[in-house]
Each structure stands twice: as structure tokens, then as C-alpha cells.
Amino acid sequence: MNRYLERLIALVVIVTLCTLAPAPPASAFTIGEEREVGEKLLYTVRSAFDLVDDPDVTQYINDLGRQALKVTGIQFFDYRFFVINDSEFNAFAAPSGLIFFYAGLISMMNSEDELLSVMAHEIGHISKRHLASRMEKGKVVGIASIGMALAALAFGSGTAAPTLMMGSLAAGQSAALHFSRQDEEEADLLAYGWMQKMGRSPEGQEKMLQTMRRVARYRSEKLPQYLLTHPDSEARLSYVESLLENEKGGTVVPPVDEFEFFRFKYRVMSQTKDLASFRTHLTSIITNPRSTAFAINMAKFGLSQVDRMENNFDSSLQLIDEVIAAFPQHPALLVDKAVVELAAGQAGEARKTLERVLNRDRSNMYAVFAMAKALLQQGKQQEAERYLKELLVEQPEYPQVYFELGQIAANQGKNGIAAAYLGRHYLYSGKMDLARKSFNDALRDGSTPPELKKECKDLLETVKRVEEG
């Protein structure tokens, strides 16, 4: 109950923000206004949800998103992709290019093409501005409707969702939360074409729709929110199957190496799923005589993550070494090994492992962050600081990096700088009261550099805009 109460409070803020925002004429919900709503919603969503804020997860899903966006043509927004720590079968697109995937939906996927098909479908909705279009068509619909819709989306099957819906209807904001069949067909067709342009198989789209149909049949008494907001999975499946049938014998799409996808999927599941049930699932894959060598080795990888989470470091290292032997071409596994070594207190060994990765690939932000943590464990704060600032360039909204930098500054007696870093940590964690306090502390500290004080003032204005709408 506390979990849903916290979400309710936070999401009431979403609705309030959207209600207070200047409501444009029904026929003129502009791109600028959508961007403004998106900025406010992102901070509030961060306060309402437990996001999987992990440099590795963030890098993978945003890199995949950028690959998709290369074939979509000119876009109005800067897209960002997030994973929510929740077991619901759900995903949603929010104004101005924000796309959220629930861990429960990811756990039901069996290929990168399936993930890509959902991603491309949601990009299609935003690209064609279906959210804004529904506001135009609804006449009485204003920005508040988006806030109410996102509130219901956020709760999924929670008991608060019907209450929020009834409140919306009672207020006369009667826009349907779901996309129309025409919107769904348009987004499906765009996703289908974009996957072909990427050299990916639209069969991933077909398989994802088959999963949606299966979930709809077996959970008809309480449909997941994704099936309510993206309806007609049966009709959509028939539509995509007809497209595939018409192109039989066409271009043969080469198979995709699924290593990165399954590593991403199992890392997400190890951070979001009940570990005992996840262990059982992985063990069943390993002991199944029909499992492929690839599936068995990836299941071993998943078990190594479970063992790490449960502090079984010796077992975790043994398993990850077996997986490294099976996939020597994937240096990301060395980072996974280093993270286990770090957790086991073996900072020196972790550094050696990470140097092997970073000497070949400096763009691996998971390795960069792990190296910073290893250096901190060895008391080498100045060296760690350089790695943390390197990470900031690529992932400037990652809350934990600001926390680490704040700790370093505090240890150096730079209290004003420490407060400024902690302010950003709280801002990107959605904790506006603490962010405001930290930024004000930085402004009051006489040692805070003038340029940093200016940044703090600007960020206080951001906090004010988010809170006041």
C-alpha cells in the first residue's frame, strides 16, 4: 500500500503540473508545448517510479534506440529510453520522445527484434504525434488529459488506476486512454518498414504480437495496461502477418547475434525480479535437454548475476569465467567479472580486468563507472574523479555519479561543490525538496565557484518550473 500511496502522491503532481500548464487551443498543441510537458513529466516520473538507473542498461537501450532513429527520418524530439523496475507487462510513450519499458515486458521478450519492434512502434506514435492528435480530436481534451493518462498507465493493474480514470471522466476529460485502431495500424506499419530499413526481421514484430495475444487470452479478467492502451492485438497480428505473407521469398535477413540482448535482459531481471524464482527459471534452462549451448551459457550468465546479488561471489566468479570461455569475443563479460571482484573486495584484480576492457574500448560506460568505483575502493579519489566526469559527458542524468562526485568533494572539504553535486543527484532522482535544499546550500557557501553558483540558480529555476507547472 505504501508503494501505491507514494506513486499516487507523485502522480497527482503529474496531473497538477499538466493541468496548470497553459492549455493550448484544441487544434494547436504545439511541439514546443509538448517539449515543456515532457520536461516536467520526466522529473516527476523519476520520483514516481523506481527506474533501473544503471550505466550498462542505459547505454544498451539508448544505443538501440539511436540505431532505430537513424532510419526514421527527421524527428521533432530528442528521444530517451528508460527501464522501469516493475513486473507489469507494460510500456508507454510520453510527450516529447520519452519511452518507458517495464521490466515485466522485457522479461517476456525472446529476441532483440522483439524489443526493437516495440521500440519502433512507440517511436511511431511519437513521430506521428498521436498523443497530440488525440488531444486535438477530443475537443475538451487539454494537457491535463495526458497527465491523467500517464497516471493510469503508471499504476498498471494497481487499484488506483480505475479511481484515476473515474476522476478523469467526472472532470469531463473523456479522452480514451488507448490509441485508435488507425493509430495502431500506422505505428505498426512504420515499425515494420523501419525494421526492414535496419536490416532486421519484422518477424520480431509478429512474435511480440503473438505474445500480446497470448497474454490477452490468459489474463482476460485483468488485462495488462499495455493491452488496454494498445488494443486489438488479434487484428494487429493479422495485419502484420499479411504484410509478411506478401513478402515471402523476398530479402533474406541475416540472423542477429542475441548475446547483447540476453545479457541486457538477464541484467535487468537480476535487478528487478524475485531472485529465487529467477534462479529456478535459469536452472530449468540449463537442465533442459532441448536447450541450445547458447541458451545454457546465457542462463549461466544470469545465475552469475543472481549469485552476485546474493553475495555468493566464488560461485558468481566461477560461472562468469565459464561464460567468458564460451564468448571470448565479448569484452562486456570482463566488466561483469570486475563488478563481482569489486563486490568481493578485490579492487586490485578488478582494476586489472577493467584495464583490459578500457584499453580496447573507452566508450563502455559501465567499465568507466566500475573503474571509478575500484579506484575509490583503493582510496584514489582524484583518479576516480576523472573517470566519473568522463561518464557525465555520456550520461549526464545518471544520479549515482553525482552522489559519488559529491562524496569526493566533501572528503576534500569542498562543501559548496559537494552540495551542488548532491543537488543534481536529488534532482535526477526526482527528490525536489532535497534538490532545492542542496542547491541553496551551495549558493550560501562562500567557497562555491561563481560559475557553479550560476548553474545552481538555473537548476533551482528548473525545480521551480517542475513544481509550479
C-alpha positions as CSV (number, residue, x, y, z in Angstrom):
1,M,0.0,0.0,0.0
2,N,2.8,2.4,0.8
3,R,4.3,1.8,-2.6
4,Y,1.0,2.8,-4.3
5,L,0.4,5.7,-1.9
6,E,3.8,7.1,-2.8
7,R,3.0,6.7,-6.5
8,L,-0.4,8.3,-6.1
9,I,1.1,11.4,-4.4
10,A,3.7,11.7,-7.1
11,L,1.3,11.2,-9.9
12,V,-1.2,13.6,-8.6
13,V,1.7,16.1,-9.1
14,I,1.9,14.9,-12.7
15,V,-1.8,15.7,-13.2
16,T,-1.5,19.0,-11.4
17,L,1.5,20.0,-13.5
18,C,-0.3,19.2,-16.7
19,T,-3.4,21.0,-15.5
20,L,-1.6,24.1,-14.6
21,A,0.3,24.3,-17.8
22,P,-1.3,26.7,-20.3
23,A,-3.8,24.7,-22.2
24,P,-3.4,25.3,-26.0
25,P,-6.3,25.5,-28.3
26,A,-7.6,22.1,-29.2
27,S,-6.2,22.4,-32.7
28,A,-2.8,23.8,-31.7
29,F,-1.0,21.6,-29.2
30,T,2.5,22.7,-30.4
31,I,5.8,20.9,-30.4
32,G,7.2,23.5,-28.0
33,E,4.3,22.8,-25.6
34,E,4.9,19.1,-25.9
35,R,8.6,19.5,-25.1
36,E,7.6,21.6,-22.0
37,V,5.2,19.0,-20.7
38,G,7.9,16.3,-21.4
39,E,10.5,18.0,-19.3
40,K,8.2,18.3,-16.3
41,L,6.9,14.8,-16.7
42,L,10.4,13.2,-16.8
43,Y,11.3,14.6,-13.4
44,T,8.0,13.6,-11.9
45,V,8.2,10.1,-13.4
46,R,11.6,9.7,-11.8
47,S,10.0,10.5,-8.4
48,A,7.1,8.1,-9.0
49,F,9.0,5.1,-10.4
50,D,12.0,3.0,-9.5
51,L,14.0,3.3,-12.7
52,V,16.8,0.8,-13.5
53,D,19.4,3.5,-13.4
54,D,22.5,1.5,-14.5
55,P,25.1,2.8,-16.9
56,D,25.1,-0.6,-18.7
57,V,21.3,-0.9,-19.1
58,T,21.0,2.8,-20.1
59,Q,23.7,2.6,-22.7
60,Y,22.3,-0.6,-24.3
61,I,18.7,0.6,-24.6
62,N,19.6,4.1,-25.8
63,D,22.2,2.8,-28.3
64,L,19.4,0.5,-29.7
65,G,17.1,3.5,-29.8
66,R,19.6,5.6,-31.7
67,Q,20.0,2.8,-34.2
68,A,16.3,2.8,-34.8
69,L,16.1,6.6,-35.1
70,K,18.7,6.6,-37.9
71,V,16.1,5.2,-40.3
72,T,13.1,7.2,-39.1
73,G,13.8,10.5,-40.8
74,I,13.7,13.9,-39.2
75,Q,12.2,13.9,-35.7
76,F,10.9,16.7,-33.6
77,F,12.2,15.5,-30.3
78,D,15.4,14.2,-28.6
79,Y,14.4,10.6,-27.7
80,R,15.3,9.0,-24.4
81,F,14.6,5.4,-23.3
82,F,14.2,4.1,-19.8
83,V,13.6,0.8,-18.0
84,I,11.1,0.8,-15.0
85,N,11.6,-1.7,-12.2
86,D,8.1,-3.2,-12.3
87,S,6.8,-6.6,-13.1
88,E,3.9,-5.3,-15.2
89,F,3.5,-6.2,-18.9
90,N,3.7,-2.6,-19.9
91,A,5.4,0.2,-21.8
92,F,4.4,3.7,-22.7
93,A,5.4,6.7,-24.7
94,A,5.2,10.1,-23.0
95,P,5.3,13.6,-24.6
96,S,8.5,14.8,-26.4
97,G,10.2,11.5,-27.0
98,L,10.2,9.8,-23.6
99,I,9.7,6.0,-23.9
100,F,9.5,3.7,-20.9
101,F,9.7,-0.1,-20.8
102,Y,8.6,-2.1,-17.8
103,A,11.0,-4.9,-16.7
104,G,8.0,-7.3,-16.8
105,L,7.5,-6.6,-20.5
106,I,11.3,-7.1,-21.2
107,S,11.2,-10.4,-19.3
108,M,8.6,-11.7,-21.8
109,M,10.8,-11.0,-24.9
110,N,13.0,-13.6,-26.5
111,S,15.0,-11.6,-29.1
112,E,16.3,-8.1,-29.7
113,D,14.0,-7.8,-32.7
114,E,11.0,-8.1,-30.4
115,L,12.3,-5.3,-28.2
116,L,13.1,-3.3,-31.3
117,S,9.6,-3.8,-32.7
118,V,8.0,-2.3,-29.5
119,M,10.6,0.5,-29.5
120,A,9.9,1.3,-33.2
121,H,6.1,1.1,-32.6
122,E,6.3,3.7,-29.7
123,I,8.6,5.9,-31.8
124,G,5.9,5.7,-34.5
125,H,3.3,7.1,-32.1
126,I,5.5,10.0,-31.1
127,S,6.8,10.6,-34.6
128,K,3.2,10.9,-35.9
129,R,2.2,12.9,-32.7
130,H,-0.7,10.6,-31.9
131,L,-0.8,11.9,-28.3
132,A,-1.2,15.5,-29.6
133,S,-3.6,14.3,-32.3
134,R,-5.9,12.7,-29.8
135,M,-5.9,15.9,-27.8
136,E,-7.0,17.8,-30.9
137,K,-9.7,15.4,-31.8
138,G,-11.1,15.3,-28.2
139,K,-12.1,19.0,-28.3
140,V,-12.4,19.2,-24.5
141,V,-9.1,17.4,-24.1
142,G,-6.2,19.5,-22.7
143,I,-2.7,18.9,-21.4
144,A,-4.3,17.5,-18.2
145,S,-5.6,14.5,-20.1
146,I,-2.0,13.4,-20.7
147,G,-1.3,13.7,-17.0
148,M,-4.3,11.6,-16.2
149,A,-3.5,9.1,-18.9
150,L,0.1,8.7,-17.7
151,A,-1.2,8.3,-14.1
152,A,-3.3,5.4,-15.1
153,L,-0.5,3.9,-17.3
154,A,1.8,4.2,-14.4
155,F,-0.4,2.3,-12.0
156,G,-1.0,-0.5,-14.4
157,S,-3.1,-3.1,-12.6
158,G,-3.0,-1.2,-9.3
159,T,-6.2,-0.4,-7.6
160,A,-5.7,3.3,-8.0
161,A,-6.0,3.3,-11.8
162,P,-9.8,2.9,-12.0
163,T,-10.2,5.7,-9.4
164,L,-8.0,8.0,-11.6
165,M,-9.9,7.1,-14.6
166,M,-13.3,7.8,-13.0
167,G,-11.9,11.2,-11.8
168,S,-10.9,12.0,-15.3
169,L,-14.3,11.2,-16.6
170,A,-16.1,13.1,-13.9
171,A,-14.0,16.1,-14.7
172,G,-15.2,16.0,-18.3
173,Q,-11.9,14.9,-19.7
174,S,-13.3,11.9,-21.6
175,A,-10.4,11.2,-24.0
176,A,-9.8,7.5,-24.4
177,L,-6.5,6.4,-23.0
178,H,-6.0,3.9,-25.8
179,F,-4.7,4.7,-29.2
180,S,-7.3,4.2,-32.0
181,R,-7.1,1.3,-34.4
182,Q,-5.9,3.7,-37.1
183,D,-3.1,5.0,-34.8
184,E,-2.1,1.4,-34.1
185,E,-2.0,0.4,-37.7
186,E,0.0,3.5,-38.6
187,A,2.6,2.8,-35.9
188,D,2.7,-0.9,-36.8
189,L,3.3,-0.1,-40.5
190,L,6.0,2.4,-39.6
191,A,7.7,-0.1,-37.3
192,Y,7.6,-2.8,-39.9
193,G,9.2,-0.5,-42.6
194,W,11.8,0.8,-40.2
195,M,12.9,-2.7,-39.1
196,Q,13.3,-3.6,-42.8
197,K,15.5,-0.5,-43.3
198,M,17.6,-1.5,-40.4
199,G,18.1,-5.0,-42.0
200,R,16.1,-6.5,-39.1
201,S,13.4,-9.1,-39.4
202,P,9.8,-7.9,-38.9
203,E,9.1,-11.4,-37.7
204,G,10.2,-10.0,-34.3
205,Q,7.1,-7.8,-34.5
206,E,4.9,-10.8,-35.3
207,K,6.3,-12.7,-32.3
208,M,5.8,-9.8,-30.0
209,L,2.2,-9.5,-31.1
210,Q,1.7,-13.3,-30.6
211,T,3.0,-12.8,-27.1
212,M,0.5,-10.0,-26.6
213,R,-2.3,-12.1,-27.9
214,R,-1.3,-15.0,-25.6
215,V,-1.2,-12.7,-22.6
216,A,-4.6,-11.2,-23.5
217,R,-6.2,-14.7,-23.7
218,Y,-4.8,-15.9,-20.4
219,R,-5.3,-12.7,-18.4
220,S,-8.6,-11.6,-19.9
221,E,-10.0,-11.0,-16.4
222,K,-7.4,-8.3,-15.7
223,L,-5.7,-7.2,-18.9
224,P,-2.2,-5.6,-18.6
225,Q,-2.2,-1.8,-19.2
226,Y,-0.2,-2.2,-22.4
227,L,-3.0,-4.3,-23.9
228,L,-5.6,-1.7,-22.8
229,T,-3.7,1.3,-24.3
230,H,-2.6,-0.6,-27.4
231,P,-5.7,-2.6,-28.2
232,D,-6.7,-5.1,-30.9
233,S,-3.7,-7.4,-30.7
234,E,-5.5,-10.0,-32.7
235,A,-6.3,-7.6,-35.5
236,R,-2.8,-6.1,-35.4
237,L,-1.3,-9.6,-35.6
238,S,-3.4,-10.4,-38.7
239,Y,-2.3,-7.1,-40.3
240,V,1.4,-7.8,-39.7
241,E,1.1,-11.5,-40.8
242,S,-0.5,-10.3,-44.0
243,L,2.5,-8.0,-44.7
244,L,4.9,-10.8,-44.0
245,E,2.9,-13.2,-46.3
246,N,3.0,-10.7,-49.1
247,E,6.8,-10.5,-48.9
248,K,7.5,-14.2,-48.7
249,G,10.6,-15.1,-50.7
250,G,11.9,-11.6,-50.5
251,T,15.2,-10.4,-49.0
252,V,16.7,-12.9,-46.6
253,V,17.6,-11.2,-43.3
254,P,20.8,-12.5,-41.7
255,P,20.4,-13.8,-38.1
256,V,21.2,-11.4,-35.2
257,D,23.7,-12.2,-32.5
258,E,21.4,-12.2,-29.5
259,F,24.2,-12.1,-26.9
260,E,23.8,-8.4,-26.1
261,F,20.1,-8.6,-25.8
262,F,20.1,-11.6,-23.4
263,R,22.9,-10.0,-21.4
264,F,20.7,-6.9,-21.1
265,K,17.6,-8.9,-20.3
266,Y,19.2,-11.0,-17.6
267,R,20.9,-8.0,-16.1
268,V,17.5,-6.2,-15.9
269,M,15.8,-9.3,-14.5
270,S,18.5,-9.8,-11.8
271,Q,17.9,-6.3,-10.6
272,T,14.1,-6.4,-10.7
273,K,12.8,-10.0,-10.4
274,D,12.4,-12.2,-7.3
275,L,15.8,-13.8,-7.2
276,A,14.6,-17.2,-6.0
277,S,12.1,-17.6,-8.9
278,F,14.7,-16.2,-11.4
279,R,17.2,-18.8,-10.2
280,T,14.6,-21.5,-10.7
281,H,13.9,-20.3,-14.2
282,L,17.6,-20.2,-15.2
283,T,18.2,-23.6,-13.7
284,S,15.4,-25.1,-15.7
285,I,17.0,-23.8,-18.9
286,I,20.4,-25.3,-18.0
287,T,18.9,-28.7,-17.2
288,N,16.5,-28.9,-20.2
289,P,18.0,-31.3,-22.7
290,R,16.5,-29.3,-25.5
291,S,18.3,-26.1,-24.6
292,T,20.9,-24.9,-27.0
293,A,24.5,-24.2,-25.9
294,F,23.9,-20.5,-26.3
295,A,20.8,-20.6,-24.1
296,I,22.7,-22.6,-21.4
297,N,25.6,-20.3,-21.4
298,M,23.4,-17.2,-21.2
299,A,21.5,-18.9,-18.3
300,K,24.8,-19.4,-16.6
301,F,25.5,-15.7,-17.0
302,G,22.1,-14.9,-15.4
303,L,23.0,-17.2,-12.5
304,S,26.3,-15.4,-12.0
305,Q,24.3,-12.2,-11.7
306,V,21.9,-13.8,-9.1
307,D,24.9,-15.1,-7.2
308,R,26.5,-11.7,-7.1
309,M,23.3,-10.1,-5.8
310,E,23.2,-12.8,-3.1
311,N,26.9,-12.3,-2.2
312,N,27.9,-15.8,-3.4
313,F,31.0,-14.3,-5.0
314,D,33.0,-17.5,-5.5
315,S,30.2,-19.2,-7.4
316,S,29.5,-16.0,-9.4
317,L,33.1,-15.7,-10.5
318,Q,33.2,-19.4,-11.4
319,L,30.1,-19.0,-13.6
320,I,31.3,-15.8,-15.3
321,D,34.6,-17.4,-16.1
322,E,32.7,-20.3,-17.8
323,V,30.7,-17.8,-19.8
324,I,33.8,-15.8,-20.8
325,A,35.4,-19.0,-22.1
326,A,32.2,-19.6,-24.2
327,F,32.1,-16.0,-25.5
328,P,35.7,-14.7,-25.5
329,Q,34.7,-12.1,-28.2
330,H,32.5,-10.1,-25.8
331,P,34.6,-7.9,-23.5
332,A,31.4,-6.8,-21.6
333,L,31.7,-10.0,-19.7
334,L,35.1,-8.9,-18.3
335,V,33.3,-5.8,-16.9
336,D,30.7,-8.2,-15.3
337,K,33.6,-10.1,-13.8
338,A,35.3,-6.9,-12.5
339,V,32.0,-5.9,-10.8
340,V,31.9,-9.2,-9.0
341,E,35.5,-8.8,-8.0
342,L,34.7,-5.3,-6.7
343,A,31.8,-6.6,-4.6
344,A,34.1,-9.3,-3.2
345,G,36.6,-6.6,-2.1
346,Q,39.2,-7.4,-4.8
347,A,39.7,-3.9,-6.1
348,G,43.2,-4.6,-7.5
349,E,42.0,-7.6,-9.5
350,A,39.0,-5.6,-10.7
351,R,41.3,-2.8,-12.0
352,K,43.4,-5.2,-14.0
353,T,40.3,-6.7,-15.5
354,L,38.8,-3.3,-16.4
355,E,42.1,-2.1,-17.9
356,R,41.9,-4.9,-20.4
357,V,38.5,-3.6,-21.5
358,L,39.2,0.1,-21.5
359,N,42.4,-0.2,-23.4
360,R,40.3,-1.6,-26.2
361,D,37.0,0.3,-25.8
362,R,36.9,3.6,-23.9
363,S,33.2,4.1,-24.8
364,N,32.0,1.3,-22.4
365,M,30.4,3.5,-19.7
366,Y,29.7,0.5,-17.4
367,A,33.5,-0.2,-17.4
368,V,34.3,3.5,-16.8
369,F,32.0,3.6,-13.8
370,A,33.3,0.3,-12.4
371,M,36.9,1.6,-12.8
372,A,35.9,4.8,-10.8
373,K,34.4,2.5,-8.1
374,A,37.6,0.4,-8.0
375,L,39.8,3.5,-7.6
376,L,37.5,4.8,-4.8
377,Q,37.8,1.4,-3.1
378,Q,41.6,1.9,-3.2
379,G,41.4,5.5,-1.9
380,K,42.5,7.0,-5.2
381,Q,39.9,9.8,-5.3
382,Q,41.5,12.1,-7.9
383,E,41.9,9.3,-10.4
384,A,38.3,8.2,-9.7
385,E,37.0,11.7,-10.2
386,R,38.4,11.8,-13.8
387,Y,36.5,8.6,-14.7
388,L,33.3,9.9,-13.1
389,K,33.5,13.1,-15.1
390,E,34.1,11.1,-18.2
391,L,30.8,9.2,-17.5
392,L,29.0,12.5,-17.0
393,V,29.7,13.5,-20.6
394,E,27.8,10.5,-21.9
395,Q,25.1,10.0,-19.2
396,P,24.6,13.5,-17.7
397,E,21.3,12.4,-15.9
398,Y,22.7,9.4,-14.1
399,P,22.0,10.2,-10.4
400,Q,24.6,7.9,-8.8
401,V,27.6,9.6,-10.5
402,Y,26.7,12.9,-8.8
403,F,26.5,11.2,-5.5
404,E,30.0,9.8,-5.9
405,L,31.4,13.2,-7.0
406,G,29.6,14.8,-4.1
407,Q,31.3,12.4,-1.7
408,I,34.7,13.1,-3.2
409,A,34.2,16.9,-2.9
410,A,33.0,16.5,0.7
411,N,36.1,14.4,1.6
412,Q,38.2,17.2,0.1
413,G,36.5,19.9,2.2
414,K,34.8,21.5,-0.8
415,N,31.4,21.7,0.8
416,G,29.8,24.1,-1.7
417,I,30.8,21.9,-4.7
418,A,29.6,18.8,-2.8
419,A,26.2,20.4,-2.2
420,A,25.9,21.3,-5.9
421,Y,26.7,17.7,-6.9
422,L,24.2,16.3,-4.4
423,G,21.6,18.8,-5.7
424,R,21.9,17.2,-9.1
425,H,21.8,13.7,-7.6
426,Y,18.5,14.5,-5.9
427,L,17.1,16.4,-9.0
428,Y,17.7,13.4,-11.3
429,S,16.3,11.1,-8.6
430,G,13.1,13.1,-8.6
431,K,13.6,14.4,-5.0
432,M,12.8,18.0,-5.5
433,D,12.8,19.1,-1.8
434,L,16.2,17.7,-1.2
435,A,17.5,19.1,-4.5
436,R,16.3,22.6,-3.6
437,K,17.9,22.4,-0.2
438,S,21.2,21.2,-1.7
439,F,21.3,23.9,-4.3
440,N,20.5,26.6,-1.7
441,D,23.3,25.2,0.5
442,A,25.7,25.5,-2.5
443,L,24.6,29.1,-3.0
444,R,25.1,30.0,0.6
445,D,28.6,28.5,0.8
446,G,31.3,31.2,0.2
447,S,33.7,28.7,-1.4
448,T,31.4,27.7,-4.2
449,P,32.9,28.9,-7.5
450,P,30.8,31.7,-9.2
451,E,30.1,29.7,-12.4
452,L,28.8,26.8,-10.3
453,K,26.6,29.2,-8.3
454,K,25.1,30.3,-11.6
455,E,24.4,26.7,-12.5
456,C,22.7,26.1,-9.2
457,K,20.5,29.2,-9.7
458,D,19.5,27.9,-13.1
459,L,18.7,24.4,-11.7
460,L,16.6,26.0,-8.9
461,E,14.6,27.6,-11.6
462,T,14.2,24.1,-13.2
463,V,12.9,22.8,-9.8
464,K,10.5,25.7,-9.6
465,R,9.1,25.1,-13.1
466,V,8.6,21.4,-12.3
467,E,6.8,22.1,-9.0
468,E,4.7,25.0,-10.2
469,G,3.9,23.8,-13.7
